[in-house]
């Protein structure tokens, strides 16, 4: 009986989703100032990224400078994942609004704190290729409160912004680097695997399987007696 139960548990565990890993990262490399992407009204900031394999995107993170007097507890962020149209964002592939979790890393100059915000987003399957991430802070906490942190890595990432309408402007693209963010999820995920039974649905299946095996064991014991 114990060996059978163990085998059933192993089969169910094999269907559980793998832990998320960093699929793309434009890392924080030191204070370089923020941008107008979040502080300017009705503005959206965009950064390009690439995937080397078919991947399931599960969360997004970005670093920012938060004014010490601002409270991010009620903050919401609109996000989207977009295809690449040459050197600019193209079609929206997935979008939504999330209340981020955040981790503070200490105060920086001019009464700001370095913060990493993490967004739990709709799981989105993307093939290998080039994409754009867009971010916009929805909740007005205070004027000039949140600045998307820039990199100093010279990674040549592109940055775009838009103030309403459909046209993107190279307002703050810089050759020395873009803005600090990461894309997290599972690499090498094919469409069939992405539709596998998630953990909450797998648990009742495990309970049902254990119950069936227990009933079978009870019948065998009754026959022997």
Secondary structure, DSSP 8 states (H G I E B T S, - for coil): -HHHHHHHHHHHHHTS----EEEEEE---S-----HHHHSTTEEEEEEEEESS-EEEEEEEEEEEEETT--GGG--EEEEEEEEETTEEEEEEEEEEE--EEEEEEEETTTEEEEEEEEEEEEEEE-SEEEEEEEEE-S--STT-EEE-B--S-----EEEEESSS--B-SS--TT--B-EEEEEEET--HHHHTS--HHHHHHHHHHHHHHHHHHHHHHHHHH-
